[in-house]
Amino acid sequence: MRVVFLGTPDFAVPTLRALSEKHEVVCVYCQAPKEAGRGQKIQKSPVQLFAESKGIEVRTPKTLRNEDEQQKFVALDADIAIVAAYGLILPKAVIEAFPKGCLNVHGSLLPRWRGAAPIQRSIEAGDTKNGITIMQVVEALDAGAMYRKGEVAITKQTTGGILHDEMAELGAKLMIDVLDDFNNIKPEPQDESLVTYAAKIDKSECLLDFNLSAEVLERKIRAFNPYPATYFEHCGERFKVFEAEVVNEKADACPGSIICDGKHIRIVCADGMLKIIKIQRQGKKCMSASELLCGYKF
């Protein structure tokens, strides 16, 4: 097939790679390069870098709302559009520019977790599984009919980063499977009564609230690892927490109290305590709790 691909971050690269090996990718759309890092240098997205390495034309419009931009899709004379974490909403005119429509690699088992952060929200909620849904793109948010699903288990060791990588690879495989069998698949509508939403993560959520239970906070720590990462503050410094364990013990101290014994850091929660395993002091590298305590005293 002649394919137009729309995607921006790391999550989308495996799908683009798989498409480029089996189909004709005539053009790639992604978000424009942005300033990043301490030097605020302009950095191209992972998708743009991969596409350019393969000699595929890349376009980075800031909006798809104007008519001239929409007509460019028609001029590509492609069969289908494939979307994976693009970052811009597709107007109706773009969706209708392709004879076989637009398909999206969505990071959840729809209709559960429509929206912006399905990977993190599934871990945070305590789900035992998540997965990929290949779905039809429609104007409503993640509401299109479903072509195929694939599951990934969520264990006590699953972080947001681990689940992201597993699902990115699964999404690529499922998309190729769907295109191979496209004419024989009957899309299944979503059950609207089962819809849940994965809200975009706000920076304020990253601050650990020790008035919650240790179990709830441990899930959030895993869900937000490696990005955007949870943290607590001590004496004006920020300490990011990347791994912790639940300790089902009661302490005669207020939530947020830090208990150290030279090698271990435990923080009192409303229910139980968190034993900190991996931590990053502001301006330093990530390290074990015992390594931090060699040079810092709470």
The 8 nearest C-alpha neighbors of each residue, nearest first, counted from 0:
[[1, 22, 2, 23, 78, 79, 77, 24],
 [0, 2, 77, 23, 78, 24, 25, 22],
 [1, 3, 24, 79, 77, 80, 25, 23],
 [4, 2, 80, 26, 25, 24, 27, 81],
 [3, 5, 27, 81, 80, 82, 28, 2],
 [4, 6, 28, 82, 85, 29, 27, 81],
 [85, 7, 5, 83, 84, 29, 11, 82],
 [6, 8, 29, 85, 46, 30, 44, 84],
 [9, 7, 10, 45, 11, 44, 46, 6],
 [10, 8, 12, 11, 45, 46, 7, 13],
 [9, 11, 167, 8, 12, 163, 13, 164],
 [12, 10, 83, 9, 6, 14, 8, 13],
 [11, 13, 15, 9, 14, 46, 10, 16],
 [14, 12, 16, 15, 171, 11, 168, 17],
 [15, 13, 171, 17, 16, 12, 11, 18],
 [14, 16, 18, 12, 17, 13, 19, 11],
 [15, 17, 13, 19, 14, 18, 12, 20],
 [18, 16, 14, 20, 15, 19, 13, 171],
 [19, 17, 15, 21, 20, 22, 16, 14],
 [18, 20, 16, 17, 22, 21, 24, 15],
 [19, 21, 17, 18, 22, 16, 23, 15],
 [22, 20, 18, 19, 17, 23, 175, 0],
 [23, 21, 18, 0, 19, 24, 20, 1],
 [24, 22, 1, 25, 2, 0, 19, 21],
 [23, 25, 2, 26, 3, 19, 1, 22],
 [24, 26, 3, 23, 2, 1, 55, 56],
 [27, 25, 56, 3, 24, 57, 55, 4],
 [26, 28, 4, 57, 5, 3, 56, 58],
 [27, 29, 5, 58, 59, 57, 4, 6],
 [30, 28, 7, 6, 59, 5, 85, 31],
 [29, 31, 59, 7, 32, 86, 85, 61],
 [30, 32, 59, 33, 29, 60, 61, 43],
 [33, 31, 43, 42, 41, 44, 30, 34],
 [34, 32, 41, 42, 35, 31, 43, 40],
 [33, 35, 41, 39, 40, 42, 32, 36],
 [34, 36, 39, 40, 33, 41, 42, 37],
 [37, 35, 39, 38, 40, 34, 42, 41],
 [36, 38, 39, 35, 40, 34, 41, 42],
 [37, 39, 40, 36, 35, 34, 41, 42],
 [40, 38, 35, 34, 36, 37, 41, 33],
 [41, 39, 34, 38, 35, 42, 36, 33],
 [40, 42, 34, 33, 32, 35, 39, 43],
 [43, 41, 32, 33, 34, 40, 35, 44],
 [42, 44, 32, 47, 48, 45, 41, 33],
 [43, 45, 47, 46, 7, 8, 32, 48],
 [46, 44, 48, 8, 47, 9, 49, 7],
 [47, 45, 7, 49, 44, 48, 12, 50],
 [48, 46, 50, 44, 49, 45, 51, 43],
 [47, 49, 45, 51, 46, 50, 52, 44],
 [48, 50, 52, 46, 47, 51, 45, 53],
 [51, 49, 47, 55, 53, 52, 48, 46],
 [50, 52, 54, 53, 48, 49, 55, 47],
 [51, 53, 49, 50, 54, 48, 55, 47],
 [54, 52, 50, 51, 55, 49, 19, 48],
 [53, 55, 51, 52, 50, 56, 49, 57],
 [56, 54, 50, 53, 51, 26, 57, 25],
 [55, 57, 26, 27, 54, 58, 51, 25],
 [58, 56, 27, 28, 26, 55, 47, 59],
 [57, 59, 28, 60, 27, 29, 56, 26],
 [60, 58, 31, 29, 30, 28, 61, 57],
 [61, 59, 62, 58, 31, 63, 30, 28],
 [62, 60, 59, 31, 30, 63, 87, 64],
 [63, 61, 60, 64, 65, 87, 68, 59],
 [64, 62, 65, 68, 69, 60, 89, 90],
 [63, 65, 62, 66, 90, 69, 68, 89],
 [66, 64, 68, 67, 63, 69, 62, 70],
 [65, 67, 69, 68, 70, 64, 63, 92],
 [68, 66, 70, 69, 65, 71, 64, 63],
 [67, 69, 71, 66, 70, 65, 63, 72],
 [68, 70, 66, 71, 67, 72, 93, 63],
 [71, 69, 73, 67, 72, 68, 66, 74],
 [72, 70, 74, 68, 69, 73, 75, 67],
 [73, 71, 70, 75, 74, 69, 96, 93],
 [72, 74, 70, 96, 75, 71, 76, 69],
 [73, 75, 71, 76, 72, 70, 77, 96],
 [76, 74, 72, 73, 77, 71, 25, 26],
 [77, 75, 74, 73, 78, 72, 97, 1],
 [78, 76, 1, 75, 2, 79, 97, 3],
 [79, 77, 1, 97, 98, 99, 2, 0],
 [78, 80, 99, 97, 2, 100, 77, 101],
 [81, 79, 101, 3, 2, 4, 102, 100],
 [80, 82, 4, 102, 101, 103, 5, 3],
 [81, 83, 103, 5, 6, 4, 102, 104],
 [84, 82, 6, 104, 11, 85, 103, 5],
 [85, 83, 6, 86, 7, 11, 82, 8],
 [6, 86, 84, 7, 5, 83, 87, 29],
 [85, 87, 84, 88, 30, 7, 6, 29],
 [88, 86, 85, 89, 62, 63, 30, 61],
 [89, 87, 90, 86, 63, 85, 138, 140],
 [88, 90, 93, 87, 94, 91, 63, 138],
 [91, 89, 92, 93, 88, 94, 64, 63],
 [90, 92, 94, 93, 95, 138, 89, 137],
 [93, 91, 95, 90, 94, 96, 69, 89],
 [94, 92, 96, 95, 91, 90, 69, 89],
 [95, 93, 91, 92, 96, 101, 100, 90],
 [94, 96, 92, 93, 97, 91, 100, 98],
 [97, 95, 93, 73, 94, 92, 72, 98],
 [96, 98, 100, 79, 78, 95, 99, 77],
 [99, 97, 78, 100, 79, 96, 95, 77],
 [100, 98, 79, 97, 78, 101, 80, 95],
 [99, 101, 97, 79, 98, 94, 95, 80],
 [100, 102, 80, 136, 81, 79, 135, 94],
 [103, 101, 135, 81, 134, 136, 82, 80],
 [102, 104, 82, 134, 133, 83, 105, 81],
 [105, 103, 133, 83, 170, 132, 82, 106],
 [106, 104, 132, 131, 107, 103, 133, 83],
 [107, 105, 131, 117, 130, 118, 104, 132],
 [106, 108, 130, 131, 129, 109, 105, 117],
 [109, 107, 130, 132, 111, 131, 129, 110],
 [110, 108, 111, 107, 132, 112, 113, 189],
 [109, 111, 194, 189, 193, 108, 112, 113],
 [110, 112, 109, 195, 194, 108, 113, 193],
 [113, 111, 196, 197, 195, 117, 107, 114],
 [112, 114, 196, 141, 197, 111, 195, 110],
 [115, 113, 197, 196, 198, 116, 112, 117],
 [114, 116, 199, 198, 197, 117, 113, 200],
 [115, 117, 197, 199, 118, 119, 198, 120],
 [118, 116, 197, 120, 112, 119, 107, 121],
 [119, 117, 121, 120, 116, 159, 106, 163],
 [120, 118, 222, 122, 121, 159, 117, 116],
 [119, 121, 123, 117, 122, 118, 197, 124],
 [120, 122, 124, 126, 123, 119, 118, 117],
 [123, 121, 125, 222, 124, 119, 120, 126],
 [122, 124, 120, 219, 218, 121, 125, 222],
 [125, 123, 121, 122, 126, 120, 218, 215],
 [124, 126, 122, 123, 127, 121, 218, 215],
 [127, 125, 121, 128, 124, 122, 153, 129],
 [128, 126, 153, 152, 125, 154, 129, 122],
 [129, 127, 152, 153, 126, 151, 150, 130],
 [128, 130, 151, 107, 150, 108, 152, 121],
 [131, 129, 150, 107, 151, 108, 149, 106],
 [130, 132, 106, 107, 149, 148, 105, 108],
 [131, 133, 148, 105, 108, 147, 134, 107],
 [134, 132, 104, 147, 146, 103, 145, 105],
 [135, 133, 145, 103, 102, 146, 144, 143],
 [134, 136, 102, 143, 144, 101, 103, 137],
 [135, 137, 101, 143, 102, 103, 134, 138],
 [138, 136, 143, 139, 135, 142, 94, 141],
 [137, 139, 91, 140, 136, 90, 89, 142],
 [140, 138, 137, 142, 141, 143, 136, 88],
 [139, 141, 142, 138, 114, 113, 137, 143],
 [142, 140, 113, 143, 139, 114, 136, 137],
 [141, 143, 140, 139, 137, 144, 189, 136],
 [144, 142, 135, 137, 136, 134, 141, 145],
 [143, 145, 188, 187, 135, 186, 134, 189],
 [144, 146, 134, 187, 186, 147, 133, 188],
 [147, 145, 186, 133, 134, 187, 184, 144],
 [146, 148, 133, 132, 145, 149, 177, 173],
 [149, 147, 132, 131, 133, 108, 150, 130],
 [148, 150, 131, 130, 132, 151, 147, 169],
 [151, 149, 130, 129, 131, 152, 128, 148],
 [150, 152, 130, 129, 128, 153, 149, 166],
 [153, 151, 128, 127, 154, 129, 150, 130],
 [154, 152, 127, 128, 157, 151, 126, 129],
 [153, 155, 157, 156, 152, 127, 128, 158],
 [154, 156, 157, 153, 218, 158, 221, 127],
 [157, 155, 154, 158, 153, 221, 161, 242],
 [158, 156, 154, 153, 155, 161, 162, 159],
 [159, 157, 221, 161, 160, 222, 224, 162],
 [158, 160, 222, 162, 224, 161, 119, 223],
 [159, 161, 163, 158, 162, 225, 224, 164],
 [160, 162, 158, 164, 163, 159, 157, 165],
 [161, 163, 165, 159, 164, 160, 166, 158],
 [164, 162, 160, 166, 161, 165, 159, 167],
 [163, 165, 167, 161, 166, 162, 160, 168],
 [166, 164, 162, 168, 167, 163, 169, 161],
 [165, 167, 169, 163, 168, 164, 170, 162],
 [166, 168, 10, 164, 170, 169, 165, 163],
 [167, 169, 171, 166, 170, 165, 13, 164],
 [170, 168, 166, 172, 171, 167, 173, 165],
 [171, 169, 167, 173, 168, 172, 131, 166],
 [170, 172, 14, 168, 174, 169, 13, 173],
 [173, 171, 169, 175, 170, 174, 176, 168],
 [174, 172, 176, 170, 175, 171, 177, 169],
 [173, 175, 177, 171, 176, 172, 170, 178],
 [174, 176, 178, 172, 177, 173, 179, 171],
 [177, 175, 173, 179, 174, 178, 172, 180],
 [176, 178, 174, 180, 181, 175, 179, 173],
 [177, 179, 181, 175, 180, 176, 174, 182],
 [180, 178, 176, 177, 181, 175, 182, 174],
 [181, 179, 177, 178, 183, 182, 176, 184],
 [182, 180, 178, 177, 183, 184, 179, 176],
 [181, 183, 180, 184, 178, 185, 179, 177],
 [184, 182, 181, 180, 185, 177, 179, 186],
 [185, 183, 181, 182, 186, 180, 146, 177],
 [184, 186, 187, 183, 146, 182, 145, 181],
 [187, 185, 146, 145, 144, 184, 188, 147],
 [186, 188, 145, 144, 185, 146, 189, 147],
 [189, 187, 144, 145, 186, 190, 143, 142],
 [188, 190, 191, 110, 144, 187, 145, 142],
 [189, 191, 192, 193, 188, 110, 194, 109],
 [190, 192, 193, 194, 189, 110, 142, 188],
 [191, 193, 190, 194, 110, 189, 195, 111],
 [194, 192, 191, 190, 110, 111, 195, 189],
 [195, 193, 110, 111, 191, 192, 196, 112],
 [196, 194, 111, 112, 113, 193, 110, 197],
 [197, 195, 112, 113, 114, 198, 194, 111],
 [198, 196, 112, 114, 117, 116, 113, 115],
 [199, 197, 115, 196, 116, 114, 200, 120],
 [198, 200, 115, 116, 201, 197, 114, 117],
 [201, 199, 198, 202, 116, 204, 115, 227],
 [200, 202, 203, 204, 199, 205, 198, 227],
 [203, 201, 204, 205, 200, 227, 206, 229],
 [202, 204, 201, 205, 206, 200, 207, 229],
 [205, 203, 202, 206, 201, 200, 207, 229],
 [204, 206, 229, 203, 202, 207, 230, 228],
 [207, 205, 230, 204, 231, 229, 203, 208],
 [206, 208, 231, 230, 209, 205, 229, 216],
 [209, 207, 210, 211, 206, 216, 255, 231],
 [208, 210, 268, 211, 255, 254, 207, 269],
 [209, 211, 269, 208, 254, 268, 212, 255],
 [212, 210, 209, 269, 208, 268, 213, 215],
 [213, 211, 270, 269, 214, 215, 268, 216],
 [212, 214, 216, 271, 272, 215, 268, 273],
 [213, 215, 217, 212, 216, 245, 218, 271],
 [216, 214, 212, 218, 213, 217, 219, 211],
 [215, 217, 219, 213, 218, 214, 220, 212],
 [218, 216, 220, 214, 219, 215, 213, 243],
 [219, 217, 123, 221, 216, 215, 220, 222],
 [218, 220, 222, 123, 216, 217, 221, 223],
 [219, 221, 217, 223, 218, 222, 229, 241],
 [222, 220, 158, 224, 218, 219, 223, 159],
 [221, 223, 159, 119, 219, 122, 158, 220],
 [222, 224, 228, 226, 220, 227, 221, 159],
 [225, 223, 226, 221, 228, 159, 222, 241],
 [224, 226, 228, 223, 160, 227, 159, 241],
 [227, 225, 228, 224, 223, 159, 160, 229],
 [226, 228, 223, 225, 224, 229, 205, 202],
 [229, 227, 226, 223, 224, 225, 205, 239],
 [230, 228, 205, 239, 240, 206, 220, 207],
 [229, 231, 239, 206, 238, 240, 207, 205],
 [232, 230, 238, 207, 206, 237, 239, 233],
 [233, 231, 237, 236, 238, 235, 234, 230],
 [232, 234, 236, 235, 237, 231, 238, 297],
 [235, 233, 236, 232, 237, 297, 231, 238],
 [234, 236, 233, 232, 237, 238, 231, 281],
 [237, 235, 233, 232, 234, 281, 238, 280],
 [236, 238, 232, 281, 231, 280, 239, 230],
 [239, 237, 280, 230, 231, 279, 281, 232],
 [238, 240, 230, 279, 229, 278, 228, 237],
 [239, 241, 278, 230, 229, 242, 277, 238],
 [242, 240, 277, 224, 278, 220, 239, 228],
 [243, 241, 277, 276, 240, 275, 220, 221],
 [244, 242, 275, 276, 274, 217, 273, 245],
 [245, 243, 274, 273, 246, 275, 217, 242],
 [244, 246, 273, 213, 272, 214, 247, 274],
 [247, 245, 272, 248, 271, 273, 244, 274],
 [248, 246, 271, 245, 272, 249, 270, 213],
 [249, 247, 271, 246, 250, 272, 270, 245],
 [248, 250, 271, 251, 247, 272, 270, 267],
 [249, 251, 252, 248, 267, 271, 272, 253],
 [250, 252, 249, 253, 267, 254, 256, 248],
 [253, 251, 250, 256, 254, 267, 255, 249],
 [252, 254, 256, 255, 267, 251, 268, 269],
 [255, 253, 268, 267, 209, 256, 269, 210],
 [254, 256, 209, 267, 266, 253, 268, 257],
 [255, 257, 267, 254, 266, 253, 252, 258],
 [256, 258, 266, 265, 255, 259, 267, 264],
 [257, 259, 265, 264, 266, 256, 260, 267],
 [260, 258, 264, 263, 261, 265, 257, 262],
 [261, 259, 262, 263, 258, 264, 265, 292],
 [260, 262, 259, 263, 292, 289, 293, 264],
 [263, 261, 289, 260, 292, 288, 264, 259],
 [264, 262, 259, 260, 288, 289, 261, 265],
 [265, 263, 259, 275, 274, 258, 288, 266],
 [264, 266, 274, 258, 273, 257, 275, 272],
 [265, 267, 257, 273, 272, 256, 255, 258],
 [266, 268, 272, 254, 255, 256, 257, 271],
 [269, 267, 254, 209, 272, 270, 271, 212],
 [268, 270, 210, 212, 211, 254, 209, 271],
 [269, 271, 212, 268, 213, 272, 211, 249],
 [272, 270, 247, 248, 213, 268, 249, 246],
 [273, 271, 267, 246, 268, 266, 213, 245],
 [274, 272, 245, 266, 265, 213, 244, 246],
 [273, 275, 265, 244, 243, 264, 245, 276],
 [274, 276, 243, 264, 273, 277, 265, 288],
 [275, 277, 243, 242, 288, 287, 274, 278],
 [278, 276, 287, 242, 241, 286, 288, 275],
 [277, 279, 240, 285, 286, 239, 241, 287],
 [280, 278, 285, 239, 238, 284, 286, 283],
 [279, 281, 238, 283, 282, 237, 239, 278],
 [280, 282, 237, 283, 238, 236, 279, 239],
 [281, 283, 280, 284, 279, 237, 238, 236],
 [284, 282, 280, 281, 279, 285, 286, 238],
 [285, 283, 279, 286, 282, 280, 281, 278],
 [284, 286, 279, 278, 277, 283, 287, 280],
 [287, 285, 278, 277, 279, 290, 284, 288],
 [286, 288, 277, 290, 289, 276, 278, 291],
 [287, 289, 291, 290, 276, 277, 263, 278],
 [288, 290, 262, 292, 291, 287, 263, 293],
 [291, 289, 287, 293, 288, 292, 286, 294],
 [290, 292, 288, 293, 289, 294, 295, 287],
 [291, 293, 295, 289, 294, 290, 296, 288],
 [294, 292, 290, 291, 295, 289, 261, 296],
 [295, 293, 292, 291, 296, 290, 289, 297],
 [294, 296, 292, 291, 293, 297, 290, 280],
 [297, 295, 292, 294, 293, 291, 259, 261],
 [296, 295, 257, 259, 233, 292, 258, 234]]
